[in-house]
Amino acid sequence: MLQTDYLRKHRETVAQRLLVKGFHRVELVDQLLEADQQRRHIQSTLDETLSQSKALAKTIGKLMGQGKQEEAQAVKSQTAQLKIKAKTLQEQLNNATAKQHQLLLEIPNLPHPDVPKGKGEEGNVVVKASPPALEEKDQRLLPHWDLAKKYNLIDFDLGVKVTGAGFPVYLNDGARMQRAFVSFFLDQARKQGYQEVQPPLLVNENAGFGTGQLPDKDGQMYHVTQDNLYLIPTAEVPLTNLYGNRILNTREMPVKIAGYTPCFRREAGSYGKDVRGLNRLHQFDKVEIVQIVHPGESYKVLEAMTSYVVSLVEKLELPYRVLKLCGGDTSFAAAMTYDVEVYAKAQKKWLEVSSISNFETFQATRMKLRCKDNHGKKILPHTLNGSALAFPRVMAALLENNQREDKIKVPRVLVEYMGKEFIQ
């Protein structure tokens, strides 16, 4: 959530940067500033009214002490009117504050000045890519859903039977590879200094609001209505919110945590060939990394986190590319995002396996998270997170890229976790 003071001081800059994100409802900024001005005026009038009431209460006490009952009674009449006025003003203040808050919720985070302009995927910029692979002489490659059936690794129909589309059942070496991913990615994160955390898989509204999923992505989250809880769309939500309503001191910074969780997304409206197999699921597993850092360090940290994710796909020997997302493809809450994609040879398409984002102070403001600078002053930290990595598309690319005539090669770094070099 943006800060009203910043919007007031930098209205034109805010409007221009919002346009980079494709946000054209700039009139909301003016409505917000008008609501804030009204709120401050009401607050000032209320404060003055309460001050007058307090002063009159002292006067009543003096008059009563002097035995001036009639005069005291007259003043009491004035205080009664002031109390009615104060009550009315308080109701107006509550309404004005609620209106201002609602307007703030509708305004996305500002994109960083280095975020390229663009309306969607076509505007994203490739900033790094692995060397191009040699052309395969044998082009008869099977897509991962056929490989999964051939080697009895995943049963998509069985998932439909017990739940519905988008909920695959992993079998045998398919299930074993999922477990290998958990151990490998968490082991790598620990080596990078991340503290391992196992968070809850359901969160309340406050947590969803804190990281920006609510109300923006309300329809994309599974809602347990009776308890008013949400299944997490990513471990970012519970991990980051662990630090809500806190003031971190210097020795606690930076915060570096990582967690493995299943993730749940409704993905309303998803259909067609792009969602076949493991390409887009309602339930999938992922290891997430989160950092909370001082503002001056966050963009160096963003680059470091992206390099770390790239190191994972390099260790898995997957062809990859890194995209800097344009404004139109950057999420509601993010200020800058890098996507890491791997290439699936049979499908001949790039699959996103990680998004690494800097949210600057957007989430910290929502969560009421503060930290202290070197002088002990309370400031807003910056929050960052990234997938390291999401399992399904990694598995899809591994199966397709490593297939042989009668087996699938296991990447060297996973052999110790899988206990074998080939899936047959």
Phi, psi and omega per residue, in radians:
M1 nan 2.354 -3.140
L2 -1.337 2.831 -3.139
Q3 -1.732 2.317 -3.060
T4 -1.066 -0.662 3.136
D5 -1.020 -0.729 3.129
Y6 -1.157 -0.740 3.124
L7 -1.066 -0.679 -3.115
R8 -1.168 -0.697 -3.064
K9 -1.430 -0.414 -3.025
H10 -2.266 0.773 -3.023
R11 -0.978 -0.824 -3.083
E12 -1.176 -0.738 3.110
T13 -1.085 -0.738 3.113
V14 -1.043 -0.812 -3.122
A15 -1.050 -0.755 -3.129
Q16 -1.148 -0.730 -3.107
R17 -1.256 -0.571 3.078
L18 -1.136 -0.598 3.105
L19 -1.110 -0.552 3.088
V20 -1.069 -0.567 3.113
K21 -1.473 0.038 -3.113
G22 1.349 0.329 3.136
F23 -1.658 1.875 -3.042
H24 -1.769 0.014 -3.115
R25 -1.545 0.959 -3.084
V26 -1.129 -0.346 3.124
E27 -1.092 -0.374 3.093
L28 -1.105 -0.570 3.113
V29 -1.124 -0.774 3.128
D30 -1.150 -0.691 3.092
Q31 -1.109 -0.654 3.121
L32 -1.143 -0.788 -3.133
L33 -1.141 -0.644 3.090
E34 -1.153 -0.736 3.107
A35 -1.119 -0.652 3.125
D36 -1.177 -0.705 3.102
Q37 -1.103 -0.730 3.105
Q38 -1.117 -0.745 3.137
R39 -1.079 -0.750 -3.128
R40 -1.170 -0.626 3.099
H41 -1.141 -0.784 3.118
I42 -1.098 -0.735 3.133
Q43 -1.067 -0.730 3.132
S44 -1.116 -0.764 3.127
T45 -1.133 -0.699 3.116
L46 -1.124 -0.769 3.128
D47 -1.051 -0.747 3.128
E48 -1.127 -0.723 3.131
T49 -1.110 -0.773 3.127
L50 -1.143 -0.622 3.109
S51 -1.155 -0.741 3.098
Q52 -1.098 -0.725 3.139
S53 -1.105 -0.700 3.124
K54 -1.147 -0.699 3.137
A55 -1.158 -0.706 3.128
L56 -1.163 -0.597 3.110
A57 -1.078 -0.670 3.090
K58 -1.163 -0.678 3.127
T59 -1.100 -0.727 3.116
I60 -1.041 -0.746 3.134
G61 -1.066 -0.725 3.132
K62 -1.152 -0.785 -3.123
L63 -1.108 -0.717 3.113
M64 -1.112 -0.672 3.125
G65 -1.154 -0.486 3.130
Q66 -1.572 0.020 3.128
G67 1.345 0.276 -3.128
K68 -1.610 1.321 -3.032
Q69 -1.137 -0.773 -3.095
E70 -1.114 -0.769 3.140
E71 -1.136 -0.681 3.124
A72 -1.108 -0.678 -3.139
Q73 -1.132 -0.661 3.124
A74 -1.120 -0.699 3.129
V75 -1.200 -0.640 3.096
K76 -1.033 -0.642 3.105
S77 -1.073 -0.686 3.113
Q78 -1.135 -0.758 -3.131
T79 -1.130 -0.582 3.110
A80 -1.096 -0.725 3.100
Q81 -1.145 -0.674 3.132
L82 -1.158 -0.632 3.111
K83 -1.129 -0.704 3.095
I84 -1.112 -0.760 3.123
K85 -1.091 -0.752 -3.129
A86 -1.099 -0.692 3.122
K87 -1.106 -0.758 3.110
T88 -1.095 -0.776 3.131
L89 -1.104 -0.671 3.138
Q90 -1.116 -0.702 3.092
E91 -1.121 -0.736 3.100
Q92 -1.108 -0.690 3.136
L93 -1.138 -0.746 3.118
N94 -1.064 -0.738 3.132
N95 -1.157 -0.746 -3.136
A96 -1.147 -0.702 3.117
T97 -1.135 -0.740 3.125
A98 -1.110 -0.706 3.129
K99 -1.127 -0.780 3.127
Q100 -1.079 -0.764 -3.140
H101 -1.091 -0.734 -3.131
Q102 -1.114 -0.710 3.102
L103 -1.129 -0.685 3.110
L104 -1.066 -0.645 -3.121
L105 -1.139 -0.422 -3.068
E106 -1.558 -0.123 -3.094
I107 -1.773 2.118 -3.100
P108 -1.272 2.955 3.059
N109 -1.133 2.628 3.120
L110 -1.358 2.360 3.073
P111 -1.259 2.568 3.060
H112 -1.062 2.582 3.140
P113 -0.971 -0.432 -3.134
D114 -1.480 -0.048 3.111
V115 -1.239 2.188 -3.111
P116 -1.207 2.664 3.065
K117 -1.323 2.617 3.131
G118 2.865 2.701 -3.065
K119 -1.612 -0.448 -3.066
G120 -2.870 -2.695 -3.044
E121 -0.958 -0.599 -3.096
E122 -1.149 -0.294 -3.139
G123 -1.614 -0.071 3.131
N124 -1.236 2.624 -3.029
V125 -2.028 2.208 3.068
V126 -1.310 2.109 -3.110
V127 -1.885 -0.273 3.103
K128 -2.810 2.568 3.106
A129 -2.663 2.623 3.073
S130 -1.259 2.766 3.094
P131 -0.995 2.474 -3.118
P132 -1.086 2.411 3.135
A133 -1.338 2.680 3.078
L134 -1.167 2.558 3.130
E135 -1.129 2.372 3.099
E136 -1.305 2.263 3.083
K137 -1.207 -0.684 3.125
D138 -1.671 1.912 -3.085
Q139 -1.583 0.099 -3.106
R140 -1.470 1.120 -3.126
L141 -1.617 2.444 3.115
L142 -1.603 2.442 3.030
P143 -1.176 2.813 -3.004
H144 -1.100 -0.506 -3.134
W145 -1.208 -0.544 3.051
D146 -1.311 -0.653 3.089
L147 -1.129 -0.696 3.129
A148 -1.062 -0.656 3.116
K149 -1.293 -0.723 -3.106
K150 -1.066 -0.727 -3.087
Y151 -1.800 0.182 3.081
N152 0.973 0.901 -3.096
L153 -1.756 -0.609 -3.088
I154 -2.496 2.393 3.056
D155 -2.042 1.792 -3.133
F156 -1.298 -0.603 -3.127
D157 -1.192 -0.633 3.136
L158 -1.139 -0.614 3.074
G159 -1.128 -0.680 3.090
V160 -1.102 -0.669 -3.104
K161 -1.091 -0.774 -3.035
V162 -1.610 -0.365 -3.121
T163 -2.384 -1.184 -3.109
G164 2.831 -3.139 3.129
A165 -1.096 2.500 3.114
G166 1.582 0.178 3.112
F167 -2.244 1.372 -3.059
P168 -1.246 2.745 3.031
V169 -1.915 2.066 3.131
Y170 -1.539 2.382 -3.067
L171 -2.209 2.630 2.948
N172 0.868 -2.141 -3.122
D173 -1.206 -0.337 3.038
G174 -1.163 -0.790 3.084
A175 -1.179 -0.647 3.137
R176 -1.135 -0.639 3.120
M177 -1.184 -0.622 3.066
Q178 -1.049 -0.747 3.123
R179 -1.175 -0.617 3.086
A180 -1.110 -0.708 3.098
F181 -1.047 -0.789 -3.132
V182 -0.971 -0.917 -3.063
S183 -1.164 -0.770 -3.094
F184 -1.127 -0.868 -3.087
F185 -1.154 -0.685 3.120
L186 -1.225 -0.660 3.087
D187 -1.085 -0.734 3.121
Q188 -1.142 -0.709 3.130
A189 -1.112 -0.727 3.138
R190 -1.079 -0.694 3.115
K191 -1.110 -0.431 3.124
Q192 -1.557 0.082 3.070
G193 1.610 0.216 3.108
Y194 -1.481 2.363 3.042
Q195 -1.401 2.250 -3.124
E196 -1.398 2.309 -3.128
V197 -2.305 2.414 3.029
Q198 -1.939 1.737 -3.037
P199 -1.569 2.962 3.030
P200 -1.136 2.735 3.127
L201 -1.682 -0.112 3.057
L202 -2.131 2.519 3.139
V203 -2.309 2.790 3.101
N204 -1.562 3.117 -3.099
E205 -1.076 -0.688 -3.116
N206 -1.041 -0.703 3.129
A207 -1.173 -0.768 3.100
G208 -1.074 -0.635 3.098
F209 -1.220 -0.695 -3.045
G210 -1.025 -0.699 -3.123
T211 -1.693 -0.005 3.004
G212 1.689 0.056 3.084
Q213 -1.243 -0.578 3.099
L214 -1.973 2.405 0.026
P215 -1.519 0.023 -2.983
D216 -1.029 -0.752 -3.056
K217 -1.990 0.567 -3.089
D218 -0.952 -0.788 -3.082
G219 -1.264 -0.210 -3.121
Q220 -1.680 -0.069 -3.103
M221 -1.854 2.478 3.060
Y222 -1.317 2.251 -3.023
H223 -1.991 2.140 3.028
V224 -1.540 1.645 -2.911
T225 -1.127 -0.677 -3.061
Q226 -1.084 -0.633 -3.136
D227 -1.801 -0.044 -3.112
N228 0.945 0.834 3.074
L229 -2.079 2.781 -3.114
Y230 -2.138 2.384 2.983
L231 -1.236 2.391 -3.009
I232 -1.215 2.350 3.042
P233 -1.424 -0.307 3.131
T234 -2.895 2.667 3.132
A235 -1.185 -0.234 3.045
E236 -0.879 -0.685 -3.028
V237 -1.137 -1.013 3.137
P238 -1.213 -0.635 -3.085
L239 -1.116 -0.866 -3.111
T240 -1.153 -0.693 -3.086
N241 -1.241 -0.192 3.033
L242 -1.016 -0.381 -3.066
Y243 -1.861 0.213 3.092
G244 -1.175 2.610 3.120
N245 0.976 0.724 3.127
R246 -2.297 2.740 2.995
I247 -2.054 1.938 -3.113
L248 -1.513 2.386 3.064
N249 -1.594 3.007 -3.011
T250 -1.029 -0.691 -3.071
R251 -1.235 -0.268 3.100
E252 -1.520 -0.121 -3.071
M253 -1.795 2.557 -0.095
P254 -1.380 2.686 2.989
V255 -1.464 2.248 3.098
K256 -2.326 1.907 -3.128
I257 -2.300 2.668 3.130
A258 -2.444 2.563 3.130
G259 -2.634 2.528 3.019
Y260 -1.736 2.317 3.055
T261 -2.630 2.683 2.776
P262 -1.171 2.682 3.117
C263 -2.261 2.604 -3.040
F264 -2.294 2.181 3.132
R265 -2.430 2.298 -3.127
R266 -1.224 -0.583 3.135
E267 0.863 0.869 -3.101
A268 -1.009 2.320 3.086
G269 1.549 -0.011 -3.137
S270 -1.380 2.288 3.133
Y271 -2.856 2.980 3.055
G272 1.636 -2.987 -3.028
K273 -1.150 -0.454 -3.105
D274 -1.235 -0.203 -3.138
V275 -1.916 0.175 -3.096
R276 -1.244 2.584 3.090
G277 1.106 -2.220 -3.100
L278 -1.652 0.082 -3.027
N279 -1.111 -0.628 3.130
R280 -2.651 2.071 -3.038
L281 -2.167 2.816 3.024
H282 -1.530 -0.428 3.063
Q283 -2.327 2.264 3.113
F284 -2.691 2.853 -3.113
D285 -1.822 2.643 -3.061
K286 -2.794 2.557 2.922
V287 -1.816 2.251 -3.090
E288 -2.005 2.460 3.026
I289 -2.015 2.435 -3.094
V290 -2.316 2.429 3.013
Q291 -2.302 2.527 3.001
I292 -2.156 2.086 -2.960
V293 -2.373 2.914 3.034
H294 -1.179 2.526 -3.030
P295 -0.934 -0.677 -3.089
G296 -1.209 -0.190 -3.070
E297 -1.865 -0.148 -2.888
S298 -1.141 -0.619 -3.099
Y299 -1.362 -0.486 2.965
K300 -1.157 -0.683 3.119
V301 -1.159 -0.686 3.106
L302 -1.033 -0.780 3.117
E303 -1.123 -0.701 -3.131
A304 -1.167 -0.713 3.121
M305 -1.131 -0.685 3.113
T306 -1.140 -0.736 3.104
S307 -1.092 -0.640 3.108
Y308 -1.126 -0.773 3.117
V309 -1.086 -0.723 3.100
V310 -1.053 -0.677 3.131
S311 -1.074 -0.556 3.125
L312 -1.178 -0.803 -3.128
V313 -1.222 -0.518 3.066
E314 -1.162 -0.719 3.113
K315 -1.154 -0.503 3.078
L316 -1.446 -0.017 3.069
E317 1.064 0.694 3.136
L318 -1.826 2.395 3.002
P319 -1.147 2.414 -3.025
Y320 -2.527 2.931 2.940
R321 -2.586 2.678 3.139
V322 -1.998 2.247 -3.141
L323 -1.967 2.368 2.900
K324 -1.601 2.082 -3.053
L325 -1.253 2.459 3.065
C326 -1.328 2.986 -3.091
G327 -1.019 -0.723 -3.096
G328 -1.229 -0.291 -3.130
D329 -1.874 -0.009 3.110
T330 -1.467 2.416 -3.032
S331 -1.151 2.911 -3.118
F332 -0.941 -0.748 -2.996
A333 -1.628 -0.280 -3.014
A334 -1.508 2.607 3.027
A335 -1.682 -0.555 3.056
M336 -2.723 2.476 -3.110
T337 -2.427 2.408 2.933
Y338 -1.907 2.345 2.993
D339 -1.841 2.403 3.011
V340 -1.907 2.193 -3.123
E341 -2.088 2.580 3.031
V342 -2.020 2.703 -3.080
Y343 -1.709 2.247 3.085
A344 -1.785 1.932 -2.950
K345 -1.141 -0.699 -3.095
A346 -1.180 -0.707 3.111
Q347 -1.388 -0.325 -3.075
K348 0.981 0.852 -3.131
K349 -2.575 2.738 3.092
W350 -1.555 2.394 -3.127
L351 -2.111 2.188 3.108
E352 -1.242 2.238 3.114
V353 -2.066 -0.152 3.128
S354 -2.792 2.485 2.913
S355 -2.145 2.238 -3.139
I356 -2.062 2.108 -2.982
S357 -2.250 2.581 2.949
N358 -1.888 2.165 -3.131
F359 -1.753 0.041 -3.077
E360 0.856 -2.252 -3.060
T361 -1.666 0.057 -3.020
F362 -1.020 -0.874 -3.132
Q363 -1.294 -0.668 -3.132
A364 -1.050 -0.685 3.105
T365 -1.091 -0.787 -3.127
R366 -1.144 -0.661 -3.065
M367 -1.517 -0.070 -3.042
K368 0.992 0.790 3.099
L369 -1.707 2.266 3.124
R370 -2.270 2.838 2.993
C371 -2.482 2.948 3.136
K372 -1.863 2.379 3.069
D373 -1.409 -3.031 -3.081
N374 -1.146 -0.273 -3.141
H375 -1.771 0.103 3.122
G376 1.475 0.071 3.135
K377 -1.400 2.423 3.119
K378 -1.342 2.223 3.125
I379 -2.380 2.942 3.078
L380 -1.540 2.169 3.061
P381 -1.376 2.990 3.033
H382 -1.802 2.471 3.104
T383 -1.963 2.514 3.127
L384 -2.430 2.657 3.007
N385 -2.674 2.893 3.109
G386 -2.866 2.682 3.051
S387 -1.403 2.313 -3.096
A388 -2.554 1.073 0.077
L389 -2.319 3.094 3.006
A390 -1.464 2.269 -2.948
F391 -1.256 -0.805 -2.910
P392 -1.016 -0.859 -3.075
R393 -1.297 -0.492 3.005
V394 -1.074 -0.804 3.128
M395 -1.113 -0.716 3.122
A396 -1.018 -0.806 -3.123
A397 -1.185 -0.709 3.130
L398 -1.066 -0.794 -3.134
L399 -1.102 -0.817 -3.074
E400 -1.216 -0.715 -3.056
N401 -1.379 -0.454 -3.036
N402 -1.830 0.191 -3.121
Q403 -1.262 2.434 3.023
R404 -2.042 -3.056 -3.070
E405 -1.081 -0.686 -3.056
D406 -2.322 0.339 -3.106
K407 -2.912 2.997 3.072
I408 -2.175 2.216 -3.115
K409 -1.332 2.324 3.068
V410 -1.548 2.275 3.101
P411 -0.960 2.544 -3.047
R412 -0.943 -0.704 -3.060
V413 -1.233 -0.265 -3.138
L414 -1.755 -0.113 -3.070
V415 -1.049 -0.767 -3.132
E416 -1.129 -0.512 3.123
Y417 -1.434 -0.572 -3.140
M418 -1.486 -0.465 -3.104
G419 1.334 0.298 -3.141
K420 -2.820 2.764 -3.132
E421 -1.668 -0.346 -3.084
F422 -2.422 2.572 2.946
I423 -1.736 2.160 -3.072
Q424 -2.276 nan nan
